[in-house]
Amino acid sequence: MISIPAFMAVRSSARLTDARIRNAKKADAPYKLSDGGGLFVAIQPTGAKCWRYRYRIGGRENLFAIGEYPALSLQQARAERDKARDLIKQGIHPAAQRRAQKLVATRQAADTFEAIAKEWIEQKRKDWSSYYLSQVETVLSGDVYPDIGRLPIKAVQAAHLLAILKRVERRGAPTIAILIRQWSSAIFRYAVVTLRADQDPAAALKGAVSKPKTKHKRALAQSELPDLLAKVEEARSTPPIKIALQLLLLTFVRPKELRDAAWSEFDLDKAVWEVPDERMKKGTRHIVDFHLKLSRVFHRKLSHPLGAV
């Protein structure tokens, strides 16, 4: 709202035309050209021509600055006046509505895909292993943020994501492309529940990248196991590597779980190995009971200490 100069003269009360506004000359004092319905052009001594709308709310007269001519044409000014009139009928000042819209636009500009993705990661950090966290951050930083990271999340469309997925698929990494779609979908869902997005465009891309067929190695038959153990013993590898291979065969843990094991996890007196939940893929601790063969391997291991198992 702005104050109304009491001294501003009215040059005409007839409805305006574009030619009349264009040909209006500046004067020593400001004056106005009225278009009717509260809309007029204020002609300033500088020559500036500004659209103004006079209205009342609660019995008080107010003035709304619509814009400047010719950036805002006569027809556009009339349309803006009509919008303002609808707000006034609801008791809303047009200037206050404009400020509120600017605040929303500013916030949306700050709510970029990257900013919200990092919020989502922080929410999930406590539930992920360090390896998985690193994988998510590395892939998003390398493949996603450069393309859409700076876009307001509401501006990101399925087409943006599809281009990323297809590029990653073409370089021979379809599994990573599938993960990108899944993570992006989770990020959009997080944005929706925090009222910063209206939909999840990644959901429509499910199946856009074909999952590669997993080719498993042939499982050894039970009759082949003795020969494998004999070959491990005959191998020219160092004792720790041979022991590690034997432990894998006897415990069936994942290689990383064995590789990262610490002596503090073992109770040789009770013949138990307890893998803590933070080192397990699914976050649940795993108990490995020893048997005679495994105990012998551990006693052999003690003769080749490495600090870790």
C-alpha positions in Angstrom: 0.0 0.0 0.0 1.2 3.5 -0.8 -0.1 7.0 0.2 -2.2 9.0 -2.3 -0.9 12.4 -3.1 -3.7 14.8 -2.5 -2.4 17.3 -5.0 -2.3 14.9 -8.0 -4.5 16.3 -10.6 -6.8 14.2 -12.8 -6.4 15.1 -16.5 -9.3 12.9 -17.8 -12.0 10.7 -16.5 -12.7 8.9 -19.9 -11.4 5.3 -20.3 -7.9 5.2 -21.5 -6.4 4.1 -24.8 -2.8 3.0 -25.4 -2.2 6.0 -27.7 -3.3 8.5 -25.0 -1.0 6.9 -22.4 1.9 6.8 -24.9 1.5 10.4 -25.8 1.1 11.8 -22.3 3.8 14.3 -21.5 5.6 14.8 -18.2 4.8 18.0 -16.3 6.3 20.0 -13.4 3.8 18.3 -11.0 2.6 14.7 -11.0 -0.9 14.0 -12.5 -3.0 11.0 -13.3 -5.0 9.7 -16.2 -8.0 7.7 -15.0 -9.2 4.5 -16.6 -12.2 4.0 -14.3 -12.9 1.4 -11.7 -10.1 2.8 -9.5 -7.4 2.2 -12.1 -5.2 5.1 -13.3 -1.8 6.0 -14.6 0.3 8.3 -12.5 2.5 10.5 -14.7 5.6 11.6 -12.7 7.7 14.7 -13.3 10.5 12.4 -14.4 8.3 11.0 -17.2 7.7 7.7 -15.5 4.2 6.3 -16.0 3.0 4.1 -13.2 -0.2 2.0 -12.9 -2.1 2.5 -9.6 -5.3 1.0 -8.3 -7.3 2.9 -5.6 -9.6 0.7 -3.4 -11.1 0.6 0.1 -11.0 -2.1 2.8 -12.7 -1.5 6.2 -13.6 2.0 5.1 -10.0 3.1 4.6 -8.7 4.1 1.1 -5.6 2.4 -0.1 -3.4 2.5 -3.2 -1.9 -0.5 -4.9 1.1 -0.1 -7.2 0.5 -2.5 -10.1 3.5 -1.8 -12.3 5.0 0.6 -14.8 3.9 1.4 -18.4 4.9 0.3 -21.0 6.3 -2.8 -19.4 2.7 -3.5 -18.2 0.3 -2.7 -21.0 -3.2 -1.2 -20.6 -4.9 -4.6 -21.1 -2.5 -6.2 -18.6 -3.1 -3.5 -16.0 -6.8 -3.9 -16.3 -6.4 -7.7 -15.8 -4.2 -7.1 -12.7 -6.8 -4.6 -11.4 -9.5 -7.3 -11.7 -7.4 -9.8 -9.8 -6.8 -7.3 -7.1 -10.5 -6.6 -6.9 -11.2 -10.3 -6.3 -8.7 -10.3 -3.4 -10.2 -7.1 -1.9 -13.7 -8.8 -1.9 -12.1 -11.4 0.4 -10.6 -8.7 2.6 -7.0 -9.3 1.4 -4.8 -6.4 0.5 -3.2 -7.0 -3.0 0.2 -5.7 -1.8 0.2 -8.2 1.1 -0.7 -11.0 -1.2 2.2 -10.1 -3.5 4.7 -10.1 -0.7 3.4 -13.5 0.4 3.8 -14.9 -3.1 7.4 -13.5 -3.3 8.2 -15.3 0.0 6.9 -18.6 -1.3 8.9 -18.1 -4.6 12.1 -17.4 -2.7 11.6 -20.5 -0.5 11.0 -22.7 -3.5 14.1 -21.4 -5.2 16.1 -22.4 -2.1 14.5 -25.8 -2.1 16.7 -27.3 -4.8 16.9 -31.0 -5.5 20.4 -31.1 -4.1 19.5 -29.3 -0.9 16.5 -31.6 -0.2 18.5 -34.7 -1.2 21.1 -33.9 1.4 18.4 -33.4 4.0 17.0 -36.8 3.1 20.5 -38.4 3.4 20.9 -36.8 6.9 17.6 -38.4 7.9 18.8 -41.8 6.7 22.4 -41.6 7.8 21.8 -43.4 11.1 20.2 -46.4 9.4 22.8 -46.9 6.8 26.2 -48.6 6.8 29.2 -46.4 6.0 29.6 -48.2 2.7 26.0 -47.6 1.6 26.1 -44.0 2.7 29.3 -43.4 0.7 27.7 -45.1 -2.3 24.6 -42.9 -2.2 26.6 -39.7 -1.8 29.1 -40.6 -4.5 26.5 -41.6 -7.1 24.3 -38.5 -6.5 27.3 -36.2 -6.6 28.7 -37.6 -9.8 25.6 -38.5 -11.8 22.6 -36.5 -10.6 23.6 -33.1 -9.0 25.5 -31.8 -12.0 22.2 -32.1 -14.1 19.4 -31.2 -11.7 21.0 -30.4 -8.3 20.5 -26.6 -8.6 16.9 -26.8 -10.0 14.0 -26.1 -7.6 12.7 -29.6 -6.8 9.2 -28.6 -8.1 10.8 -27.8 -11.5 12.4 -31.3 -11.9 10.4 -33.4 -14.3 10.5 -37.1 -15.3 12.3 -36.1 -18.6 15.2 -34.7 -16.6 15.6 -37.9 -14.6 15.1 -40.2 -17.7 18.0 -38.4 -19.4 20.2 -39.2 -16.4 19.1 -42.8 -16.2 19.7 -43.5 -19.9 23.1 -41.8 -19.9 24.2 -44.0 -16.9 22.7 -47.1 -18.6 24.6 -46.4 -21.8 27.9 -46.3 -20.0 27.3 -49.9 -18.9 26.0 -49.3 -15.4 22.3 -50.3 -15.5 22.3 -51.3 -11.8 23.5 -47.8 -10.8 20.8 -46.3 -13.0 18.1 -48.3 -11.2 19.5 -47.2 -7.9 19.4 -43.6 -9.0 15.7 -43.9 -9.8 15.0 -45.5 -6.5 16.9 -42.9 -4.5 15.4 -40.1 -6.5 11.9 -41.4 -5.8 12.7 -41.5 -2.1 13.9 -37.9 -2.2 10.8 -36.8 -4.0 8.6 -38.6 -1.5 10.5 -36.9 1.3 9.9 -33.5 -0.3 6.2 -34.3 -0.6 5.7 -35.1 3.0 7.7 -32.0 4.0 5.3 -29.9 1.8 8.0 -28.9 -0.7 6.9 -31.0 -3.7 3.5 -32.1 -5.1 4.4 -35.3 -6.7 7.1 -37.9 -7.4 8.1 -37.8 -11.1 10.6 -40.7 -10.6 7.7 -43.1 -9.8 6.6 -42.9 -13.5 10.1 -44.2 -14.6 9.9 -47.5 -12.8 11.0 -50.1 -15.4 12.7 -47.4 -17.7 15.9 -49.3 -17.2 16.0 -53.1 -17.5 17.6 -54.9 -14.6 20.5 -57.0 -15.9 20.3 -60.7 -15.4 22.5 -62.0 -12.6 25.0 -64.6 -13.7 26.0 -66.7 -10.7 29.0 -68.9 -10.7 28.3 -72.6 -10.6 28.0 -74.0 -7.1 30.5 -76.7 -6.2 29.2 -80.2 -5.6 29.9 -81.7 -2.2 32.3 -84.2 -3.8 34.4 -81.3 -5.1 35.0 -79.6 -1.7 37.8 -81.9 -0.6 39.7 -81.1 -3.8 39.2 -77.4 -3.3 40.5 -77.6 0.3 43.5 -79.5 -0.9 44.2 -76.9 -3.6 44.0 -74.1 -0.9 46.6 -76.0 1.1 48.8 -76.5 -1.9 48.6 -72.9 -3.1 51.6 -70.6 -2.8 49.6 -68.0 -0.9 50.6 -66.6 2.5 49.3 -68.4 5.6 46.8 -65.7 6.5 45.2 -65.9 3.0 44.9 -69.7 3.2 43.4 -69.4 6.7 40.9 -66.8 5.5 39.8 -69.0 2.7 39.3 -71.9 5.1 37.3 -69.7 7.5 35.0 -68.6 4.6 34.4 -72.3 3.7 33.7 -73.2 7.3 31.6 -70.1 8.4 29.9 -69.0 5.2 30.1 -65.3 6.2 30.5 -62.6 3.6 34.1 -61.8 2.7 33.9 -58.3 4.0 32.6 -59.6 7.4 35.6 -61.8 7.7 38.0 -59.2 6.3 36.9 -56.5 8.8 36.7 -58.8 11.8 38.5 -57.9 15.1 39.8 -60.2 17.8 37.4 -58.5 20.3 34.5 -60.3 18.5 35.9 -63.7 19.3 35.5 -65.8 22.5 37.7 -68.8 21.9 36.9 -70.2 25.3 33.2 -70.3 24.5 33.9 -71.2 20.9 31.8 -68.2 19.6 32.3 -65.5 17.0 29.8 -62.6 17.4 29.6 -60.3 14.3 28.1 -57.0 15.6 25.0 -55.6 14.0 26.7 -52.5 12.5 28.9 -54.8 10.4 26.1 -56.9 9.1 24.4 -56.1 5.8 20.9 -56.2 7.3 21.9 -54.6 10.6 21.3 -57.7 12.8 24.2 -59.3 14.8 25.3 -62.8 13.6 26.5 -65.6 15.9 29.0 -68.2 14.6 29.5 -71.3 16.7 32.8 -73.0 16.4 33.3 -76.7 15.9 36.3 -78.9 16.0 37.6 -78.1 12.5 37.1 -74.4 13.0 38.8 -74.4 16.3 41.9 -76.0 14.7 41.9 -73.3 12.1 41.8 -70.6 14.8 44.7 -72.2 16.7 46.6 -72.2 13.5 45.7 -68.6 13.0 47.2 -67.7 16.4 50.6 -68.8 15.1 50.3 -66.1 12.4 49.0 -63.0 14.2 48.1 -60.0 12.0 46.3 -57.8 14.5 43.0 -58.5 12.9 41.5 -61.8 11.9 
